[in-house]
């Protein structure tokens, strides 16, 4: 199990991650910001082939869950958004909404 992270330390890392979103949205390709054991990480999102393989595995596992976990509300998922600040992790977060600078939502510009 991961060590507990100081809430102030995590808040600083989360602020940095939020500040990186506008930068990576302008970069070509599909990028993501996550918080891991090493701190804030900017990385390319998995390629389509990886996602296709993950989807097939999730379907296979979900088909088995009826038998292996009867009566339980359990589901396999490959794209979960996870953010437990106490352990200092953030995986696949939803990017902050795009605004016009005054807090008003705007449509993202095409690349």
N, C-alpha and C positions, 0 to 999 in steps of 0.2 A: 504494500500500500504506500502511496506517496506521502511524503512528509507534509505537515500542515504549514501553510505559507502565511506570513504576517499579512493581515488585511490591507495595511498601508502599502506594502510592497506590491501586492496584487493590484491594488487600485492604480499605482503608478504604471505597471505593465499594461493594464487595460487601457489607460489613457494614451499611452504610446501606440498601442494597437489601433485604437480609434483614429488617431492622427494619421496613421499610415494608409487607411482605406482610400481617401481621396487620391493619394499618390498612385497606389497600385491599380486603381480603376482606370487610370490613363495609360497604363502599360499594356503592350500587346500581349495577347494570350489570356489565360484564365489564372489569376493569382489569388492567394488567400493569405490571411494573417491569422496565426494561431499563437497561443501561449502554451509553452511546454516546459519541461524540466530545465531547459537551457535558457528560458526567457522568451521574449517575443521573437517569432519566427515568421518570415515572409517566404512563401513557397509557391511553386506552380501547383495548381490543382491537378488531381489525377487525370490522365488522358482517357479518352472515350473507351479504349480497349479495357482499361482497368475497371471502369465503371460497369461495362457490360459483364465482365467476369464477376464482379461483386454482386450485380443484380441476379445473375444465375444462381450463385451460391445462396443468396437470401431467399430466393424462391424455393430452393431445395430444402433449406432449413425450416422455412415456414410450413412446408408440406409435412415435415416430420414432427413439428411441435404438437400437433393434435394428439399424436401417440405418445410422445415423450413427456409432455406436460399437460395431461388432460385436465380440463376445467380451470386452467390458469390463463390469465390474460397476459400472455407472453408473445412477443413478436420479434423477429430478426429484422434489423435495419442496417444498411451500410452508410447512410448519410445523416446520422443523428447529429444534432447540434448539442454540444455538451459544454457546460461552463460551471464547474464547481470551484468558486474562488478560494475556498478553504485549503484546497490542495494546489492552487496556482495553475489551473489548466483552463484552456479555452480551445475547443476544436470545432471547426466549421461554423463560425458564428454568422449570423445574419448581418450583412453590412449595414451601417447606419443609414437612415433615409437620406436621399439627396435633397438638399434645400437650396433656396436662392440666396442664402446668406442671412436672411432675416427670419429663418425658421419656417418659411413657407415651402411646402413640397414642390418639386419641379420634376419634369421628365428628364431622365438621363439623356445626354446627347449621344447620337449614334457615333460609332468609331469609324 
